[in-house]
Amino acid sequence: MTCAECGSGDAAEWTCLTCDVSLHDKCIQRHRGDNQGKTHTIIPGFDAFLHTSGVSNKASEPRIDKITVTGPGVQESGVVGEYDTTFHVNTYGAGPGRLGVKVEGPKAAFNVTMEPHKENKTTIVCSYQAEEAGDYVITVTWSEKEVHGSPFKVRLKNSES
């Protein structure tokens, strides 16, 4: 796909779901700057998930068993205001697919921020806002199928008591 920012015909590694455009690594910051006032959800594009190790160029079926979700944002409990809602989704070896993250909590659904990891193109850094005590459910899917461990259940308290 052609990059929406630089117009190059070279394969773009990322997709901005907010604007429905493809982007190169080097063009993500410019895209955000040109479109301030929006929260951009940027995920790896289709080609970023084809890890064939030189064996074949054919796309394979998604391997949700290869997806790992780690980080403080999926830990079971914490304190509002101190809880770090960041977590990483590593997609290496999963094949082509689309990442989905849904967070539900005391105020229904939440916006989720998804950013490409600065050093690892197959890892997506996700976060959400958790400003009230209560139970949160984080569902992570790959090509609409839940990954191992999902849904993640988090209980936040107002203070350590």
C-alpha positions as CSV (number, residue, x, y, z in Angstrom):
1,M,0.0,0.0,0.0
2,T,1.1,3.6,-0.6
3,C,2.0,5.7,2.4
4,A,-0.5,8.5,3.0
5,E,2.1,10.9,4.2
6,C,5.0,10.6,1.8
7,G,3.2,9.0,-1.2
8,S,6.0,6.4,-1.7
9,G,4.9,3.2,-3.3
10,D,7.1,1.2,-1.0
11,A,5.2,-1.1,1.3
12,A,3.8,0.8,4.3
13,E,4.3,-1.1,7.6
14,W,1.5,0.5,9.6
15,T,-2.2,1.3,9.3
16,C,-4.0,4.2,11.1
17,L,-7.4,2.8,11.8
18,T,-8.7,6.3,12.8
19,C,-7.9,7.7,9.3
20,D,-8.0,4.4,7.4
21,V,-4.6,5.0,5.8
22,S,-1.3,3.2,5.5
23,L,2.0,4.7,6.8
24,H,5.7,4.1,6.9
25,D,7.6,4.0,10.2
26,K,9.2,7.3,9.5
27,C,5.9,9.0,8.7
28,I,3.9,8.1,11.8
29,Q,4.9,11.2,13.8
30,R,4.3,13.5,10.8
31,H,0.8,11.9,10.4
32,R,-0.1,12.6,14.0
33,G,1.2,16.2,13.7
34,D,-0.8,16.8,10.6
35,N,-3.9,15.5,12.2
36,Q,-3.8,16.9,15.7
37,G,-6.9,16.8,17.8
38,K,-7.6,13.1,16.9
39,T,-6.6,10.0,18.9
40,H,-4.9,7.8,16.3
41,T,-5.0,4.1,16.6
42,I,-2.0,2.8,14.6
43,I,-1.5,-0.9,14.2
44,P,0.9,-3.0,12.1
45,G,-0.3,-3.3,8.5
46,F,-1.0,-6.7,7.0
47,D,2.5,-7.2,5.6
48,A,4.1,-6.6,9.0
49,F,2.7,-9.9,10.2
50,L,4.1,-12.2,7.5
51,H,7.1,-13.8,9.2
52,T,8.0,-16.6,6.9
53,S,11.7,-16.9,7.8
54,G,12.6,-17.2,4.1
55,V,10.5,-20.4,3.6
56,S,7.6,-19.0,1.7
57,N,5.9,-15.8,0.8
58,K,2.4,-17.2,1.1
59,A,0.2,-15.8,3.9
60,S,-0.8,-18.5,6.5
61,E,-3.8,-18.8,8.8
62,P,-3.5,-16.6,11.9
63,R,-1.8,-18.4,14.8
64,I,-3.4,-16.9,17.9
65,D,-1.4,-19.3,20.0
66,K,1.7,-17.2,19.1
67,I,0.2,-13.9,20.6
68,T,1.5,-12.9,24.0
69,V,0.0,-10.2,26.3
70,T,2.2,-8.9,29.1
71,G,2.5,-5.9,31.3
72,P,1.0,-4.2,34.3
73,G,-2.2,-3.2,32.6
74,V,-3.5,-6.8,32.6
75,Q,-2.5,-7.6,36.2
76,E,-5.3,-8.8,38.5
77,S,-5.5,-5.9,40.9
78,G,-4.3,-2.4,41.8
79,V,-5.1,1.0,43.2
80,V,-6.8,3.7,41.2
81,G,-4.3,6.5,40.4
82,E,-1.3,4.2,40.9
83,Y,-2.2,1.4,38.5
84,D,-0.3,1.4,35.2
85,T,-2.7,0.5,32.5
86,T,0.0,-0.2,29.9
87,F,0.4,-3.6,28.3
88,H,2.2,-5.1,25.3
89,V,0.8,-7.4,22.7
90,N,3.5,-9.3,20.9
91,T,2.3,-10.7,17.5
92,Y,5.6,-12.3,16.3
93,G,4.9,-15.5,14.4
94,A,1.1,-15.0,14.5
95,G,0.7,-14.6,10.7
96,P,-1.6,-12.1,9.2
97,G,-4.4,-10.7,11.3
98,R,-5.9,-7.7,13.0
99,L,-5.5,-6.8,16.6
100,G,-8.6,-6.0,18.6
101,V,-8.6,-4.7,22.2
102,K,-11.8,-3.9,24.1
103,V,-11.9,-2.6,27.6
104,E,-15.1,-2.6,29.7
105,G,-15.4,-1.3,33.2
106,P,-17.5,0.8,35.6
107,K,-18.3,3.4,32.9
108,A,-19.1,0.8,30.1
109,A,-16.5,0.8,27.3
110,F,-13.2,2.7,27.2
111,N,-11.0,4.1,24.5
112,V,-7.8,2.1,24.0
113,T,-4.6,3.6,22.8
114,M,-2.5,1.3,20.6
115,E,0.9,2.4,19.4
116,P,3.7,0.5,17.6
117,H,6.6,-0.3,19.9
118,K,9.6,2.0,19.0
119,E,12.0,-0.9,18.6
120,N,10.0,-4.0,17.9
121,K,7.6,-3.8,14.9
122,T,5.6,-6.9,16.0
123,T,4.8,-5.5,19.5
124,I,1.9,-3.1,20.1
125,V,1.9,-1.0,23.2
126,C,-1.6,-0.6,24.5
127,S,-3.1,1.5,27.3
128,Y,-6.5,2.6,28.6
129,Q,-7.8,5.0,31.3
130,A,-9.0,3.5,34.6
131,E,-10.1,6.4,36.8
132,E,-12.7,4.7,39.0
133,A,-12.6,1.7,41.3
134,G,-14.3,-1.4,40.1
135,D,-13.9,-4.4,37.8
136,Y,-12.4,-4.0,34.3
137,V,-12.4,-6.6,31.6
138,I,-9.8,-6.4,28.8
139,T,-10.5,-8.6,25.8
140,V,-7.7,-9.1,23.3
141,T,-8.4,-10.7,19.9
142,W,-6.4,-11.5,16.8
143,S,-8.5,-11.8,13.7
144,E,-11.6,-11.7,15.9
145,K,-10.5,-14.8,18.0
146,E,-9.6,-14.3,21.7
147,V,-5.9,-14.8,22.5
148,H,-4.5,-16.9,25.3
149,G,-5.5,-15.4,28.7
150,S,-8.2,-13.2,27.3
151,P,-10.4,-11.8,28.7
152,F,-8.1,-10.3,31.4
153,K,-9.9,-9.3,34.6
154,V,-8.6,-6.4,36.7
155,R,-10.1,-5.2,40.0
156,L,-9.1,-1.7,41.1
157,K,-9.6,-0.3,44.6
158,N,-9.7,3.3,45.7
159,S,-6.8,2.8,48.2
160,E,-4.6,0.2,49.8
161,S,-6.8,-1.0,52.7
